[in-house]
Amino acid sequence: MSEEDIDVSEAGDLEGEDTVEQSDNQAVIKKDEEEETYQMSFSSYQLFLFVSCYLAYAVLLYNRKSFTFSLPFVIMEEYFSSYEIGLILSAQTFTYSISKFFFSWASDHYSPKALLAGGLFFSGFVMLAFSDQEDWSNIMILVAANGLAQGMGWPAVTKMIRAWFPPTQFGMWFAFLSTASNVVSGIGPVVAQGLGSSYGWRMGMQLPAALSMIAALIIPSSTWNAPSDVGYEDQLTMFGKTNGHWSDLAGSEFMMFLISTYCLLFVVKTSCQDWGQIYLLQERGLTAQSASSYLYAMEVGGLVGCITLGALTDFMIKRGFYAGTGKSPRLAAVQFCVAACCLFLNLFLFTIDPDTSKFYMTMLGFMMGYCMYGAISLLVTIAVEVAPIHMTGSAHGAIGMAACVGAVVAGFPINYIAKNWDWFTAFMGINFMSILTFVIVVAGKDINATFVQKGGPKKIKTVILKKAGAHF
């Protein structure tokens, strides 16, 4: 064979190798493009679901608070007495607490999106009927029914968010979801005032009721219980996922630790929120403007705290902080927030006088809200994460009951102390609770967070999202 033939043969081989290599590169590029397309598609589902849940919960919350937002016009028209208004609000709160506890369990066994749609529709229907009632007995029945319908919403929304977002994202998105309460509390009174001035207080209830019923028709097609509903594999697949019991939660030391911490912290937060202005006015001699700036700053601080702490702890989990230690970065953040809460509450008690600047009051209120709301949001996030995915609703229900107990303690008992002694004594009791909360948080940091079910530990299998690429 001549040298020319050898050169031609070698050139052919090299050309063939280049063709194969080029083909392989094109295949890799095509595969990467497909994975990116799938990833974007899954992210789009996540975003669409979150927006739907956020708006649905905001409408449901607005519907529940619509009577409260319309109270100035109700009182002005003297349609109800103060005693009757108190009964209405108490009846709704009582039935809502019971309903939320029950439907937290139900969300573990039935379709969350069906519960959310049902809650929206029945709540809207009931409040629409309420706004047209004259008979007192019918009003009380409808108010109680609205409280029952409202309990379907939050557990269902929490369940869906937990199913769609991994631990490295869940904290931030759950924190964003929690801001719906702040948004509604800020916008609701303004809308109610405009409607009440132009059309009467009943219109302030009829509009959110109608929006709630419309949202109920949209929710079934705009939300999904889990990624598997749209062809993706679920993030967590549980073996034997329907045999959880409330007794399993009660047997978890870590869950009891979270519940007790949450209850005490909720007493502190609610007391500062409900009675803080009165303390500043009557005990410290501040002006109404300075006292109101404290409350406004506390709400803003809470909004910022929920979002930033959720995002920060997500980042810490993603970067592997505390990896291999068995401890959660979220719990470390809770410890920091509770310690800071004790500090700012003492400043609130001992550094304020009539000459205190408005800037100081605003910053103090902001930091108190940041720490209190932030810690509360993180505790709920931890409770939902630590429980097996088939019992996240039940875990949230247990935390919700702790909040109800905390709200009750922050009401009449605190007011009773202030009435028989003074507001400073009442807030010293609140300060003691904040210190006790810090002691519990520090003492419980080493409690085993593993959830153990009857018959042995529950196995949890992490499943990679094949279509999404699992690049979290």
BELRA-V942717 format. One record per backbone hydrogen bond with DSSP energy under -1.0 kcal/mol. NH is the residue of the N-H (numbers start at 1). CO is the residue of the C=O. If there is no record, write none. Layout:
nh=NH co=CO
nh=NH co=CO
This chain:
nh=6 co=2
nh=7 co=3
nh=8 co=4
nh=9 co=5
nh=10 co=6
nh=11 co=7
nh=12 co=8
nh=13 co=9
nh=14 co=10
nh=15 co=11
nh=16 co=12
nh=17 co=13
nh=18 co=14
nh=19 co=15
nh=20 co=16
nh=21 co=17
nh=22 co=18
nh=23 co=19
nh=24 co=20
nh=25 co=21
nh=26 co=22
nh=27 co=23
nh=28 co=24
nh=29 co=25
nh=30 co=26
nh=31 co=27
nh=32 co=28
nh=33 co=29
nh=34 co=30
nh=35 co=31
nh=36 co=32
nh=37 co=33
nh=38 co=34
nh=39 co=35
nh=40 co=36
nh=41 co=37
nh=42 co=38
nh=43 co=39
nh=44 co=40
nh=45 co=41
nh=46 co=42
nh=47 co=43
nh=48 co=44
nh=49 co=45
nh=50 co=46
nh=51 co=47
nh=52 co=48
nh=53 co=49
nh=54 co=50
nh=55 co=51
nh=56 co=52
nh=57 co=53
nh=58 co=54
nh=59 co=55
nh=60 co=56
nh=61 co=57
nh=62 co=58
nh=63 co=59
nh=64 co=60
nh=65 co=61
nh=69 co=65
nh=70 co=66
nh=71 co=68
nh=74 co=70
nh=75 co=71
nh=76 co=72
nh=77 co=73
nh=79 co=74
nh=85 co=81
nh=86 co=82
nh=87 co=83
nh=88 co=84
nh=89 co=85
nh=90 co=86
nh=91 co=87
nh=92 co=88
nh=93 co=89
nh=94 co=90
nh=95 co=91
nh=96 co=92
nh=97 co=93
nh=98 co=94
nh=99 co=95
nh=100 co=96
nh=101 co=97
nh=102 co=98
nh=103 co=99
nh=104 co=100
nh=105 co=101
nh=106 co=102
nh=107 co=103
nh=108 co=105
nh=109 co=106
nh=110 co=106
nh=115 co=111
nh=116 co=112
nh=117 co=113
nh=118 co=114
nh=119 co=115
nh=120 co=116
nh=121 co=117
nh=122 co=118
nh=123 co=119
nh=124 co=120
nh=125 co=121
nh=126 co=122
nh=127 co=123
nh=128 co=124
nh=129 co=125
nh=130 co=126
nh=131 co=127
nh=132 co=129
nh=133 co=130
nh=139 co=135
nh=140 co=136
nh=141 co=137
nh=142 co=138
nh=143 co=139
nh=144 co=140
nh=145 co=141
nh=146 co=142
nh=147 co=143
nh=148 co=144
nh=149 co=145
nh=150 co=146
nh=151 co=147
nh=152 co=149
nh=153 co=150
nh=157 co=153
nh=158 co=154
nh=159 co=155
nh=160 co=156
nh=161 co=157
nh=162 co=158
nh=163 co=159
nh=164 co=160
nh=165 co=161
nh=169 co=166
nh=170 co=166
nh=173 co=169
nh=174 co=170
nh=175 co=171
nh=176 co=172
nh=177 co=173
nh=178 co=174
nh=180 co=177
nh=181 co=178
nh=183 co=179
nh=184 co=180
nh=185 co=181
nh=186 co=182
nh=187 co=183
nh=188 co=184
nh=191 co=187
nh=192 co=188
nh=193 co=189
nh=194 co=190
nh=195 co=191
nh=196 co=192
nh=197 co=193
nh=198 co=194
nh=199 co=195
nh=205 co=202
nh=206 co=202
nh=207 co=203
nh=209 co=205
nh=210 co=206
nh=211 co=207
nh=212 co=208
nh=213 co=209
nh=214 co=210
nh=215 co=211
nh=216 co=212
nh=219 co=215
nh=221 co=218
nh=222 co=219
nh=223 co=219
nh=229 co=226
nh=230 co=227
nh=231 co=228
nh=232 co=227
nh=237 co=461
nh=243 co=240
nh=248 co=245
nh=250 co=246
nh=251 co=247
nh=252 co=249
nh=256 co=252
nh=257 co=253
nh=258 co=254
nh=259 co=255
nh=260 co=256
nh=261 co=257
nh=262 co=258
nh=263 co=259
nh=264 co=260
nh=265 co=261
nh=266 co=262
nh=267 co=263
nh=268 co=264
nh=269 co=265
nh=270 co=266
nh=271 co=267
nh=272 co=268
nh=273 co=269
nh=274 co=270
nh=275 co=271
nh=279 co=275
nh=280 co=276
nh=281 co=277
nh=282 co=278
nh=283 co=279
nh=284 co=279
nh=286 co=280
nh=291 co=287
nh=292 co=288
nh=293 co=289
nh=294 co=290
nh=295 co=291
nh=296 co=292
nh=297 co=293
nh=298 co=294
nh=299 co=295
nh=300 co=296
nh=301 co=297
nh=302 co=298
nh=303 co=299
nh=304 co=300
nh=305 co=301
nh=306 co=302
nh=307 co=303
nh=308 co=304
nh=309 co=305
nh=310 co=306
nh=311 co=307
nh=312 co=308
nh=313 co=309
nh=314 co=310
nh=315 co=311
nh=316 co=312
nh=317 co=313
nh=318 co=314
nh=319 co=315
nh=320 co=317
nh=321 co=316
nh=323 co=320
nh=325 co=322
nh=332 co=328
nh=333 co=329
nh=334 co=330
nh=335 co=331
nh=336 co=332
nh=337 co=333
nh=338 co=334
nh=339 co=335
nh=340 co=336
nh=341 co=337
nh=342 co=338
nh=343 co=339
nh=344 co=340
nh=345 co=341
nh=346 co=342
nh=347 co=343
nh=348 co=344
nh=349 co=345
nh=350 co=346
nh=351 co=347
nh=356 co=353
nh=361 co=357
nh=362 co=358
nh=363 co=359
nh=364 co=360
nh=365 co=361
nh=366 co=362
nh=367 co=363
nh=368 co=364
nh=369 co=365
nh=370 co=366
nh=371 co=367
nh=372 co=368
nh=373 co=369
nh=374 co=370
nh=375 co=371
nh=376 co=372
nh=377 co=373
nh=378 co=374
nh=379 co=375
nh=380 co=376
nh=381 co=377
nh=382 co=378
nh=383 co=379
nh=384 co=380
nh=385 co=381
nh=386 co=382
nh=387 co=383
nh=391 co=388
nh=395 co=391
nh=396 co=392
nh=397 co=393
nh=398 co=394
nh=399 co=395
nh=400 co=396
nh=401 co=397
nh=402 co=398
nh=403 co=399
nh=404 co=400
nh=405 co=401
nh=406 co=402
nh=407 co=403
nh=408 co=404
nh=409 co=405
nh=410 co=406
nh=411 co=408
nh=415 co=411
nh=416 co=412
nh=417 co=413
nh=418 co=414
nh=419 co=415
nh=420 co=416
nh=421 co=417
nh=426 co=422
nh=427 co=423
nh=428 co=424
nh=429 co=425
nh=430 co=426
nh=431 co=427
nh=432 co=428
nh=433 co=429
nh=434 co=430
nh=435 co=431
nh=436 co=432
nh=437 co=433
nh=438 co=434
nh=439 co=435
nh=440 co=436
nh=441 co=437
nh=442 co=438
nh=443 co=439
nh=444 co=440
nh=445 co=442
nh=447 co=444
nh=456 co=453
nh=461 co=237
nh=463 co=235
nh=466 co=464
nh=469 co=465
nh=472 co=470
